[in-house]
Amino acid sequence: MIKTLRIRFIITVMVLVLVIISVLIGAINIINYKRVTDNADDILQILSYNDGIFAPDFKPVPEKPSEESSSSTEASGDDVSSEESSTEEDKIPPTPDHITIETPFETRYFSVKFSKLGAVANTEHIASISEPNAISMATEVLKDGDENGYYSSYRYMVIKEKSLVIFIDWTRQLETASNFLFASILTAICVVIVILGITLLLSARAVAPIAEGYERQRRFIADASHELKTPLTIISANNELIEMTQGETEYSASISKQVVRMTNMVKNLSSLASINDASKHSKDDTFSLSAVCKELCELFEPVLTRGSRTFKHSIDSGIDFYGDESLIRLLISNLLENAGKYAISHTELSLSIVGKRAQLIVSNDATSVENGSLKRCFERFYRSDEARASGIEGSGIGLCVAEEIVTLHGGQISAYGVDNTFNIKVTL
């Protein structure tokens, strides 16, 4: 159980780390890619103002002056020509900071102009694209119908009102973004490996208090069970002696009944305490699960068919299992014993292979069984109000022992009710 708890702790921590790192890496790279694309679109937008080329006297346009500076300029008495020139400049929005006076000399671009006479390509500012290639690329872009996008490593913009398609070579920037993505993923992998190593070292310390408490609980149960055996034996012997000398009375019968109940409880507690003792698992081996089920079914059949009750079992042959045979026998015995206590008219057992694992299902009808999951029945000393009111003796430990055995073998166990039928499904 402690080993399983430690594994779950490590898995939980690593899943959280992976989710957080994945979100961070994804967000950073998405933002970076968007910034790279927006930078290309900014340049394309500037090219679109001058029919696909940079103006010979290109200069970045500064931010518009504030209202106060505008009013002070008007008060200074500028002439009409300066006002007209500022009106022309207002048609071009302010230039982003990443675009400088050197941008025209650093940018490789071309454009294609469509008219009734045909298409004309301007490839003066790029060497790797010929005019026919440029026209072919622009034609394909127009067929797609998108105003912006990527054609291979070229970012393009379609200006419909001018019948113009502008391309900009963005290979270097995309490679930089790709390298940044690769570097961030590699960094994330290294961080995950480091965190995994730290988690492996700290997980033992993290579960140590739980392991210590669990071990103390196991020792307490084992010691209590051992100490209870002697007084129960003495009580049982003295009660038998009284019955032999004075005859059986309702008081002696009640004592005998409670001694049997307590003896069974002590037996289950001893089993519960010894399940997680590592020294008990030296008997792990491959055995025939089918043969064990058939043997126990034959053994419990007289109990399960008492009165007018019926017992049916369907056991596939040839099912082998690797584990502690004695514990698996205890598991199946507890399930059949539980069914024998509460079954009204019938009990059923089935063993089969589902996927690659063995599946054992034990079902019996009972009174007031709730529909749906019945997880509480695996709690120690838990008995439903109906079970307590029925007068049937029980300790509420048998199914808890069954759950511990299944967990120890890496399996799963569940209980559920369907139409007053109590079902326990075990996957091993």
C-alpha positions in Angstrom: 0.0 0.0 0.0 2.8 2.4 0.9 4.6 1.7 -2.4 1.3 2.3 -4.3 0.8 5.6 -2.4 4.4 6.7 -3.2 3.8 5.9 -6.9 0.6 7.8 -6.9 2.3 10.8 -5.2 5.0 10.8 -7.9 2.5 10.5 -10.7 0.4 13.3 -9.3 3.3 15.7 -8.9 4.7 14.9 -12.4 1.3 15.3 -14.1 0.9 18.7 -12.4 4.4 19.7 -13.5 3.8 18.6 -17.1 0.5 20.5 -17.3 2.0 23.7 -15.9 5.1 23.5 -18.1 3.1 22.6 -21.2 0.8 25.6 -20.6 3.7 27.9 -20.1 5.7 26.7 -23.1 2.6 26.7 -25.3 1.6 30.2 -24.2 5.1 31.7 -24.7 5.6 30.1 -28.1 2.1 31.2 -29.3 2.8 34.7 -28.2 6.2 34.6 -29.9 4.8 33.3 -33.1 2.1 35.9 -33.1 4.7 38.6 -32.6 6.7 37.3 -35.5 3.7 37.2 -37.7 2.5 40.7 -36.6 5.9 42.1 -37.4 5.7 40.7 -41.0 2.1 42.2 -41.3 3.4 45.6 -40.2 6.0 45.6 -43.0 3.5 44.4 -45.5 1.1 47.1 -44.5 3.7 49.8 -45.1 4.5 48.2 -48.5 0.8 48.4 -49.4 0.8 52.2 -49.1 3.3 52.5 -51.9 2.1 49.8 -54.3 4.3 47.0 -53.0 7.6 48.8 -52.5 9.3 51.0 -50.0 9.2 54.7 -50.8 12.7 56.0 -51.9 12.6 58.5 -49.1 11.1 56.1 -46.5 11.2 57.2 -42.9 9.4 55.8 -39.9 6.3 57.8 -39.1 6.3 58.9 -35.4 3.4 58.8 -33.1 0.8 61.5 -33.8 1.3 64.6 -31.6 -1.1 65.2 -28.8 -3.9 67.8 -28.9 -1.8 70.3 -26.9 1.1 70.2 -29.3 -1.3 70.4 -32.2 -2.9 73.5 -30.8 0.5 75.1 -30.1 1.6 74.4 -33.7 -1.6 76.1 -35.0 -0.9 79.1 -32.7 2.6 79.4 -34.2 1.0 80.2 -37.6 2.2 77.5 -40.0 1.4 78.1 -43.6 -1.2 76.3 -45.7 1.4 74.1 -47.5 2.6 72.6 -44.2 -1.0 71.8 -43.2 -1.6 70.0 -46.5 1.6 67.9 -46.1 0.6 66.9 -42.6 -2.8 65.9 -43.9 -1.0 63.6 -46.4 1.1 62.1 -43.7 -1.9 61.4 -41.6 -3.0 58.8 -44.1 -0.1 56.6 -43.0 -0.4 55.3 -39.4 2.5 55.5 -37.0 5.3 53.0 -37.7 5.9 50.3 -35.1 9.1 50.4 -33.1 10.7 47.4 -34.8 10.6 49.1 -38.2 13.5 51.5 -38.6 15.2 53.4 -41.5 17.3 50.3 -42.1 14.2 48.0 -42.6 14.0 48.6 -46.5 17.6 47.4 -46.8 17.1 44.3 -44.6 13.8 43.1 -46.2 13.5 40.8 -49.1 10.1 41.1 -50.8 8.2 41.1 -54.1 4.7 41.9 -55.4 2.4 41.0 -58.2 -0.1 43.5 -59.8 -3.1 42.1 -61.6 -5.0 44.1 -64.3 -7.1 43.5 -67.4 -3.9 43.2 -69.4 -2.5 40.5 -67.2 -0.2 40.1 -64.2 3.0 42.1 -63.7 5.5 41.0 -61.0 8.1 43.2 -59.3 11.0 41.0 -58.2 13.7 43.7 -58.0 14.1 43.3 -54.2 14.5 39.5 -54.1 16.9 37.2 -56.0 15.5 33.7 -55.3 12.1 34.3 -57.0 11.6 34.8 -60.7 8.8 36.7 -62.3 6.9 33.5 -63.4 7.3 32.0 -60.0 6.0 35.2 -58.4 2.9 35.3 -60.7 2.3 31.6 -60.0 2.4 32.1 -56.2 0.2 35.1 -56.3 -2.4 33.2 -58.5 -2.5 30.4 -56.0 -2.9 32.8 -53.1 -5.9 34.5 -54.8 -7.5 31.1 -55.3 -7.4 30.5 -51.6 -9.3 33.7 -50.9 -7.4 34.7 -47.7 -6.2 38.2 -47.2 -3.2 37.2 -45.1 -1.3 34.0 -44.6 1.9 32.0 -45.3 3.0 30.6 -48.6 5.8 28.3 -47.5 8.1 30.7 -45.6 6.7 33.8 -47.3 4.2 35.9 -45.6 1.7 37.6 -48.0 -1.0 40.2 -48.0 -3.8 40.7 -50.6 -4.9 44.3 -51.3 -8.1 43.7 -53.2 -8.9 47.3 -54.0 -5.5 47.6 -55.8 -5.5 44.0 -57.2 -2.1 43.7 -55.6 -0.5 40.7 -53.8 2.7 41.4 -51.7 5.1 38.8 -50.4 7.8 39.1 -47.9 10.5 36.5 -47.3 10.1 35.7 -43.6 12.4 32.5 -43.5 14.9 33.8 -41.1 12.3 35.0 -38.6 10.3 31.7 -38.8 13.5 29.7 -38.3 14.3 31.8 -35.2 10.8 31.1 -33.9 11.2 27.4 -34.6 14.6 27.3 -32.9 13.1 29.1 -29.9 10.3 26.4 -29.8 12.9 23.6 -29.9 15.0 25.3 -27.2 12.0 25.8 -25.0 10.9 22.2 -25.4 14.4 20.9 -24.7 14.6 23.1 -21.6 11.2 21.9 -20.5 12.3 18.2 -20.8 15.4 19.0 -18.8 13.3 20.7 -16.1 10.9 17.7 -16.0 13.8 15.3 -15.6 15.3 17.3 -12.8 11.9 17.6 -11.0 11.3 13.9 -11.5 14.7 13.2 -9.8 13.9 15.5 -6.9 10.4 14.0 -6.6 11.8 10.5 -6.4 14.2 11.6 -3.6 11.6 13.4 -1.7 8.6 11.1 -2.2 10.0 8.6 0.4 10.3 11.4 2.9 6.8 12.7 2.0 5.1 9.4 2.6 7.2 8.4 5.6 4.7 9.8 8.2 1.9 7.9 6.5 4.0 4.7 6.3 4.9 5.1 10.0 1.3 5.6 11.0 0.2 2.6 8.9 2.9 0.4 10.4 1.8 1.4 13.9 -1.8 0.6 13.0 -0.8 -2.8 11.7 1.2 -3.6 14.8 -1.6 -2.5 17.0 -4.1 -4.7 15.2 -1.7 -7.6 15.3 -1.0 -7.2 19.0 -4.6 -6.6 19.9 -5.6 -9.7 17.9 -2.9 -11.8 19.6 -3.9 -10.5 23.1 -7.6 -11.3 22.5 -7.0 -14.9 21.6 -6.1 -16.0 25.1 -9.1 -14.6 27.0 -11.4 -15.8 24.2 -10.0 -19.3 24.6 -10.4 -19.2 28.4 -14.0 -17.9 28.1 -14.9 -20.5 25.6 -13.3 -23.3 27.7 -15.0 -22.1 30.9 -18.4 -21.8 29.2 -18.1 -25.4 27.8 -17.2 -26.6 31.3 -20.3 -24.9 32.8 -22.5 -26.4 30.1 -21.0 -29.8 30.8 -21.6 -29.6 34.6 -24.9 -27.5 34.7 -26.3 -28.0 31.3 -26.8 -25.5 28.5 -28.8 -22.4 29.2 -29.8 -19.3 27.2 -26.9 -17.4 28.9 -24.3 -20.0 28.1 -25.6 -20.2 24.5 -25.3 -16.4 24.2 -21.8 -16.5 25.5 -20.9 -19.3 23.0 -22.4 -17.3 20.2 -20.5 -14.1 21.0 -17.2 -16.0 21.5 -17.6 -17.4 18.0 -18.3 -13.9 16.7 -15.3 -12.5 18.4 -13.1 -15.3 17.3 -14.0 -14.7 13.7 -13.4 -11.0 14.2 -10.0 -11.7 15.7 -9.2 -14.0 12.8 -10.1 -11.3 10.3 -8.1 -8.7 12.1 -5.0 -11.0 12.2 -5.4 -11.5 8.4 -5.7 -7.8 7.9 -2.6 -7.1 9.9 -0.5 -9.7 8.1 -1.5 -8.8 4.5 1.0 -6.0 4.1 3.8 -7.8 5.9 6.5 -8.1 3.3 7.7 -11.4 4.8 4.3 -13.0 3.9 4.8 -12.6 0.1 7.6 -15.1 -0.3 4.9 -17.5 -1.5 4.1 -15.6 -4.7 4.0 -18.1 -7.5 1.9 -19.0 -10.6 -1.1 -21.1 -9.8 -4.4 -22.1 -11.4 -7.0 -19.6 -10.4 -9.7 -21.7 -12.1 -8.9 -24.7 -9.9 -8.9 -22.6 -6.7 -12.3 -21.1 -7.5 -13.8 -24.6 -8.3 -12.4 -26.0 -5.1 -13.8 -23.2 -2.9 -17.1 -23.3 -4.7 -17.4 -27.0 -3.9 -16.4 -26.3 -0.3 -19.0 -23.5 0.2 -21.8 -25.1 -1.8 -23.5 -26.7 1.3 -23.6 -23.3 3.0 -24.8 -21.4 -0.1 -27.5 -23.9 -0.9 -28.9 -24.2 2.6 -32.7 -24.2 2.7 -34.2 -23.4 -0.7 -31.3 -21.2 -1.9 -29.4 -21.9 -5.1 -25.8 -21.5 -6.1 -24.6 -21.2 -9.7 -21.0 -20.8 -10.8 -19.4 -20.3 -14.2 -15.6 -20.7 -14.2 -13.5 -20.6 -17.3 -10.8 -23.2 -17.3 -7.1 -22.5 -17.9 -6.9 -19.2 -16.0 -3.6 -18.9 -14.3 -2.5 -16.1 -11.9 0.7 -15.0 -10.3 0.5 -14.1 -6.6 0.0 -15.4 -3.1 -2.3 -18.4 -3.4 -3.2 -18.4 0.3 -4.3 -14.7 0.1 -6.3 -15.3 -3.1 -8.0 -18.2 -1.3 -8.8 -15.9 1.6 -10.2 -13.3 -0.9 -12.6 -15.8 -2.6 -13.6 -17.4 0.8 -14.5 -14.0 2.2 -16.6 -13.1 -0.8 -18.5 -16.4 -0.7 -18.8 -16.3 3.1 -20.3 -12.8 2.8 -22.8 -14.0 0.1 -23.7 -17.0 2.3 -24.7 -14.7 5.1 -26.9 -12.3 3.3 -28.2 -14.2 0.2 -32.0 -14.7 0.2 -32.6 -17.1 -2.7 -29.5 -17.3 -4.9 -25.8 -16.7 -5.2 -23.8 -16.6 -8.4 -20.0 -16.7 -9.1 -18.3 -16.2 -12.5 -14.6 -16.2 -13.4 -13.5 -15.2 -16.9 -10.8 -13.4 -18.8 -11.7 -9.8 -19.8 -9.1 -8.3 -22.0 -5.8 -9.6 -20.5 -7.0 -9.8 -16.9 -9.0 -12.2 -14.8 -12.4 -11.0 -13.7 -14.3 -12.5 -10.7 -17.9 -11.5 -10.0 -19.9 -12.7 -7.0 -23.6 -11.7 -6.8 -26.4 -12.5 -4.4 -29.8 -11.1 -3.8 -30.4 -9.3 -0.5 -32.9 -7.0 1.2 -32.7 -3.2 0.8 -29.7 -3.0 -1.6 -29.2 0.5 -2.9 -28.7 0.8 -6.6 -25.3 2.2 -7.8 -21.9 2.2 -6.2 -21.5 0.8 -2.7 -18.0 1.9 -1.7 -18.7 2.1 2.0 -19.0 -1.7 2.3 -15.1 -1.9 2.1 -14.7 0.3 5.2 -13.5 -1.4 8.4 -16.4 -2.4 10.7 -19.0 -0.9 8.4 -22.3 -2.7 8.3 -25.5 -1.2 6.8 -28.5 -0.6 9.1 -30.4 -3.3 7.3 -27.5 -5.8 8.0 -27.4 -4.9 11.7 -31.2 -5.1 12.0 -31.3 -8.5 10.3 -29.7 -10.2 13.3 -27.0 -11.8 11.0 -23.7 -12.0 12.8 -20.8 -10.1 11.2 -17.8 -8.0 12.0 -17.7 -5.7 8.9 -14.0 -6.7 8.3 -14.3 -9.4 5.7 -14.7 -7.1 2.6 -12.0 -4.8 4.0 -9.6 -7.8 4.0 -10.7 -8.6 0.4 -10.0 -5.0 -0.7 -6.5 -5.1 0.9 -5.7 -8.4 -0.9 -6.8 -7.1 -4.3 -4.9 -3.9 -3.8 -1.8 -5.8 -2.8 -2.0 -7.8 -6.1 -2.4 -4.6 -8.2 -6.1 -5.3 -9.0 -9.3 -3.5 -8.6 -12.5 -4.3 -6.6 -15.8 -2.6 -6.6 -19.3 -3.2 -5.1 -22.6 -2.1 -6.6 -26.3 -2.8 -6.3 -28.7 -3.5 -9.1 -32.4 -4.4 -8.3 -31.8 -5.7 -4.8 -28.8 -7.7 -6.0 -25.4 -7.1 -4.3 -22.5 -7.5 -6.8 -18.8 -7.5 -6.1 -16.5 -7.3 -9.2 -12.8 -8.1 -8.8 -10.2 -7.5 -11.6 -6.9 -9.2 -11.1 
